[in-house]
């Protein structure tokens, strides 16, 4: 496999609402400038650009075109886009680098969820004939999934609350998190349901946000970063979009992607950044990947402390890479999801080298 690494990562702060436009320009420009400054490069040093966003969320056609205003018109760029979380844009950029056509790529994602009714918008991802006309919101569908697991004895409300507690405590070291701090489990369990059996702490706080990652090949990666986070495995899989045709308490697509990305070896993974927008989904993902207590889960706080649509998965890769680049970990794993109740899943493995 061609040596390709993450050499830079930047993200916008997780905030409930921004005053900017839905094309993400105001959030993206600071991210790009941070990367240029950190790596000592300019726009001209980027060989390929790839973005992830959603026209449905932006409320306009070809919103990714107007987002290119954040890059600049001159000199011309080599650009592509995916209509989903930017983690999949990173996969496309990784493929582009694998071809040898370019040595560097900048991947970015953005979403302004505060601009519309997010629960209604996400219902449009569902089956257009039988499900979407019912307008099931994402939280209620996840509530069905959580109830199935509770009734089957796969997890408890206390275990779900403990995940929220751990995530918020970890986020105290992440200045970009929306929610952080110490909280008592009993207080969490005493709170009201928002979609039985889910309480507010079980659901990721949706935020406006953006993130960007720079990838580089071989010697170019070593020039740009003292300790690159080398991508040693990456794969994505998909489960049926028909939520009534699959066991919602498991994630076969995550398990399959993880086997392909890790080679079946997960015992030495120091840190895993899991894109689980609901507490019980972290349990599903840990089981699917095969992670044990030896692996630290979401030291950034994870999506339960801030989940910007269409860049939340890319952030997981960025935070996993930071653990490598800082020297705090040798082997990390990042997961991203898209679609309702863990329908589509991507797993990447990153490693540091002496």
matplotlib code that plots the C-alpha trace (Angstrom):
import matplotlib.pyplot as plt

x = [0.0, 1.2, 2.3, -0.4, -0.8, -2.8, -0.4, -2.8, -6.3, -8.3, -12.0, -14.4, -15.8, -19.0, -21.8, -25.5, -25.9, -23.7, -24.6, -22.8, -24.2, -25.2, -22.2, -19.9, -17.4, -17.2, -16.4, -14.0, -11.7, -10.2, -9.7, -7.8, -5.7, -4.8, -3.6, -1.6, 0.0, 0.8, 2.3, 4.0, 2.2, -0.2, -3.2, -0.9, 0.7, -2.6, -2.9, -6.5, -9.5, -12.5, -15.5, -18.5, -21.8, -25.5, -27.6, -30.7, -29.1, -27.9, -31.2, -29.6, -28.5, -24.8, -23.9, -20.4, -19.7, -20.4, -18.3, -15.3, -15.3, -13.5, -10.6, -10.3, -10.6, -7.0, -5.0, -7.5, -8.0, -8.6, -11.8, -14.5, -17.3, -19.5, -23.0, -22.4, -20.1, -16.6, -15.1, -16.1, -14.5, -11.3, -11.7, -12.0, -9.0, -7.1, -7.9, -6.8, -3.4, -3.1, -3.2, 0.0, -1.5, -1.0, 1.1, -1.2, -5.0, -7.1, -10.4, -13.1, -16.7, -19.3, -22.9, -25.2, -27.8, -29.4, -30.7, -33.6, -35.6, -32.9, -35.2, -37.4, -34.4, -32.9, -36.2, -35.5, -32.7, -35.2, -37.2, -39.0, -42.1, -42.9, -40.9, -40.2, -44.0, -44.3, -41.5, -39.8, -37.1, -33.6, -34.0, -37.2, -35.7, -32.7, -35.1, -36.6, -33.0, -32.3, -35.5, -34.7, -31.3, -32.7, -35.5, -32.9, -30.6, -27.7, -27.3, -28.9, -29.9, -27.1, -24.5, -25.9, -25.6, -22.1, -21.0, -22.5, -20.8, -17.4, -17.7, -18.5, -15.6, -13.2, -14.5, -13.1, -9.8, -11.4, -12.0, -14.2, -16.8, -20.3, -21.0, -18.3, -18.0, -18.6, -22.1, -23.7, -25.2, -28.2, -29.0, -28.8, -31.2, -33.6, -34.0, -37.0, -37.2, -37.0, -37.9, -38.4, -36.0, -33.6, -32.9, -31.2, -27.8, -28.2, -28.4, -25.5, -26.1, -26.3, -24.1, -23.0, -19.5, -16.7, -13.5, -10.5, -7.7, -4.6, -3.3, 0.1, 2.1, 5.4, 8.3, 6.0, 4.2, 7.5, 8.5, 5.2, 4.9, 7.4, 5.2, 2.6, -0.4, -0.1, -3.3, -2.6, -6.1, -9.4, -12.7, -16.4, -19.5, -23.2, -26.2, -29.8, -31.6, -34.7, -34.5, -37.2, -35.0, -32.0, -31.1, -30.7, -28.8, -25.8, -23.8, -22.6, -21.2, -19.0, -17.8, -16.9, -15.2, -13.2, -12.0, -10.8, -9.2, -7.5, -6.7, -8.5, -6.0, -7.5, -5.8, -3.1, -5.3, -4.5, -7.4, -10.6, -12.7, -16.2, -18.9, -21.8, -24.4, -26.4, -25.0, -26.2, -24.6, -21.2, -21.9, -22.9, -19.8, -17.4, -18.9, -18.8, -15.1, -14.1, -12.6, -11.8, -11.3, -7.6, -8.6, -9.5, -12.8, -13.4, -10.8, -11.9, -15.4, -16.8, -20.0, -22.0, -20.3, -20.8, -21.9, -21.7, -23.5, -21.4, -18.1, -18.5, -17.1, -14.2, -13.5, -13.2, -10.4, -8.8, -8.8, -7.5, -4.7, -3.8, -3.2, -0.5, 1.0, 1.3, 3.1, 0.4, -0.6, 1.1, -2.0, -5.5, -8.8, -11.4, -15.0, -17.6, -21.3, -23.9, -27.6, -30.2, -29.2, -25.7, -26.6, -23.3, -20.0, -16.3, -13.3, -9.8, -6.6, -3.8, -0.2, 2.9, 6.4, 9.7]
y = [0.0, 3.5, 5.4, 8.1, 10.0, 12.6, 15.6, 18.3, 18.7, 21.7, 22.2, 25.0, 25.3, 23.4, 25.9, 25.6, 28.3, 30.5, 33.7, 32.7, 31.4, 27.8, 27.2, 27.1, 29.7, 31.6, 28.4, 27.0, 29.9, 29.8, 26.0, 26.4, 29.3, 27.2, 24.4, 26.6, 28.3, 25.0, 23.3, 26.3, 25.9, 27.8, 26.9, 26.2, 23.3, 21.3, 18.9, 17.8, 19.1, 17.0, 18.1, 16.5, 18.3, 18.2, 20.2, 19.2, 20.6, 23.8, 24.4, 25.2, 23.3, 22.7, 24.2, 22.8, 25.1, 28.2, 26.7, 26.9, 30.6, 29.7, 28.3, 31.1, 31.3, 31.7, 29.6, 27.0, 23.8, 20.1, 19.5, 16.9, 16.4, 13.8, 14.3, 12.8, 13.1, 14.3, 11.1, 9.6, 12.6, 11.6, 8.1, 9.6, 11.7, 8.7, 6.9, 9.9, 9.9, 6.1, 6.7, 8.8, 11.8, 14.1, 14.2, 16.2, 16.6, 18.8, 17.3, 19.4, 19.1, 21.6, 21.8, 24.5, 22.5, 25.5, 26.8, 24.3, 21.5, 18.9, 16.0, 16.6, 16.9, 13.6, 11.8, 12.3, 9.7, 7.0, 4.8, 7.3, 5.1, 3.5, 5.4, 9.0, 9.8, 9.1, 11.7, 9.6, 11.8, 10.5, 10.6, 8.6, 6.0, 5.7, 5.3, 2.3, 0.9, 1.6, 0.0, -3.2, -3.4, -2.8, -5.4, -7.9, -7.3, -6.0, -2.8, -0.9, 2.7, 2.9, 1.8, 4.4, 7.1, 6.1, 6.6, 10.2, 10.8, 9.7, 11.6, 14.9, 14.5, 13.8, 16.8, 19.2, 19.1, 19.8, 23.6, 23.0, 20.8, 22.1, 20.2, 19.3, 18.8, 16.4, 15.1, 12.6, 9.5, 9.5, 13.0, 11.9, 9.0, 11.3, 13.5, 13.4, 11.3, 13.0, 9.8, 7.0, 5.4, 8.1, 11.1, 14.3, 13.0, 9.9, 12.1, 14.0, 17.8, 18.8, 21.8, 24.0, 23.1, 22.4, 20.5, 20.0, 17.5, 17.4, 14.1, 13.6, 10.8, 9.3, 11.8, 14.8, 13.7, 13.4, 16.9, 18.4, 16.6, 15.4, 12.4, 11.7, 9.5, 6.9, 5.3, 1.6, 0.5, 2.1, 0.7, 1.4, -0.8, -0.4, -2.1, -2.2, 1.1, -0.8, -0.6, -3.4, -5.9, -5.9, -6.4, -2.9, -4.0, -5.1, -3.4, -6.0, -3.2, -1.9, -5.3, -6.0, -2.6, -3.1, -6.5, -5.1, -2.0, -3.7, -7.1, -8.5, -7.2, -4.7, -5.7, -3.0, -0.1, 2.6, 5.0, 4.7, 7.7, 6.3, 8.3, 7.2, 10.0, 8.1, 6.4, 2.9, 3.1, 3.2, -0.2, -1.5, -0.2, -1.5, -5.0, -4.8, -3.8, -6.0, -3.3, -4.1, -2.0, -1.7, 0.9, 4.4, 5.5, 9.1, 11.0, 14.1, 13.7, 12.3, 13.2, 13.2, 16.5, 18.1, 16.5, 18.8, 17.3, 16.2, 16.9, 14.8, 11.7, 13.5, 14.9, 11.4, 10.7, 14.1, 13.4, 9.9, 11.3, 13.9, 11.2, 9.8, 13.2, 14.3, 11.0, 10.0, 6.9, 4.4, 2.9, 4.4, 3.7, 6.1, 5.4, 7.4, 6.8, 8.1, 7.5, 6.3, 4.0, 3.2, 2.3, 3.2, 2.9, 3.7, 2.5, 3.8, 2.7, 5.1, 4.4, 6.3, 5.2, 5.8]
z = [0.0, -0.9, 2.2, 2.9, 6.1, 7.9, 8.5, 9.6, 11.2, 12.1, 13.2, 13.9, 17.4, 18.1, 18.5, 18.5, 15.9, 13.7, 11.9, 8.7, 5.5, 4.8, 2.5, 5.4, 4.1, 7.4, 9.3, 6.7, 6.1, 9.7, 9.4, 6.1, 7.5, 10.6, 8.4, 6.2, 9.2, 11.0, 8.0, 6.4, 3.1, 0.8, -1.3, -4.3, -2.4, -2.4, -5.3, -4.7, -2.8, -1.7, 0.4, 2.1, 2.8, 2.0, -0.3, 1.7, 4.9, 3.1, 1.5, -1.9, -5.0, -5.4, -2.1, -2.3, -5.3, -3.2, -0.4, -2.8, -2.1, 1.1, -1.1, -3.6, -7.3, -8.3, -9.0, -10.3, -8.3, -8.8, -6.8, -6.0, -3.6, -1.8, -0.6, 2.8, 5.8, 4.8, 6.1, 2.8, 1.0, 2.8, 1.4, -2.1, -1.5, -0.3, -3.5, -5.5, -3.7, -4.3, -8.0, -7.7, -9.6, -6.6, -3.4, -1.2, -0.6, 1.6, 2.7, 4.4, 5.5, 6.8, 7.9, 9.3, 11.0, 12.7, 9.4, 9.2, 10.8, 11.0, 12.2, 9.1, 6.8, 8.0, 7.4, 3.7, 3.9, 4.6, 2.2, 0.0, -0.5, 2.9, 5.5, 4.6, 4.2, 7.9, 8.7, 11.4, 13.0, 13.7, 17.5, 17.4, 15.1, 17.4, 20.3, 18.6, 18.3, 21.9, 23.1, 21.1, 22.9, 26.3, 25.9, 24.6, 27.6, 25.4, 27.5, 30.3, 30.9, 33.5, 31.0, 28.5, 31.2, 32.1, 28.4, 28.5, 31.8, 30.5, 27.3, 29.0, 31.4, 28.6, 26.6, 29.3, 27.5, 24.1, 23.7, 20.7, 22.5, 22.9, 26.2, 28.8, 32.5, 35.3, 35.8, 38.2, 36.6, 39.0, 37.9, 34.3, 34.9, 36.7, 33.7, 31.3, 28.2, 24.8, 22.9, 25.3, 26.2, 25.2, 27.4, 26.4, 27.5, 25.2, 22.1, 20.5, 20.6, 17.0, 16.2, 13.3, 12.4, 9.9, 9.8, 7.5, 7.1, 5.0, 3.6, 2.0, 0.4, 1.4, 1.6, 1.2, 4.4, 6.2, 5.1, 6.3, 9.7, 12.2, 13.1, 10.4, 11.2, 8.5, 7.2, 7.3, 6.6, 5.5, 4.4, 4.3, 4.1, 4.0, 5.6, 4.2, 4.2, 5.2, 9.0, 9.3, 7.4, 9.8, 13.4, 14.7, 17.8, 15.7, 12.9, 10.4, 8.1, 10.9, 11.7, 8.0, 7.5, 10.7, 9.7, 6.4, 7.9, 10.9, 9.5, 12.4, 14.9, 17.4, 20.7, 20.3, 19.4, 21.9, 21.1, 19.2, 18.1, 17.4, 15.6, 17.8, 17.9, 20.6, 23.8, 23.0, 19.5, 21.1, 22.7, 19.3, 17.6, 20.3, 19.9, 16.1, 16.1, 18.9, 21.1, 24.8, 27.9, 26.9, 24.2, 25.3, 23.6, 22.5, 24.6, 22.6, 24.1, 20.9, 19.2, 22.4, 23.3, 19.8, 16.5, 13.5, 10.6, 7.6, 9.4, 12.6, 11.1, 9.6, 13.0, 14.4, 11.9, 12.8, 16.5, 16.1, 13.9, 16.6, 19.1, 16.7, 15.7, 19.3, 20.2, 22.7, 20.8, 18.4, 16.8, 16.6, 15.0, 13.7, 12.8, 10.9, 10.2, 7.8, 7.4, 9.9, 12.9, 11.7, 8.1, 6.5, 8.3, 7.6, 9.7, 9.4, 11.2, 11.7, 13.0, 14.0, 13.0, 14.6]

ax = plt.figure().add_subplot(projection="3d")
ax.plot(x, y, z, "-o")
ax.set_aspect("equal")
plt.show()
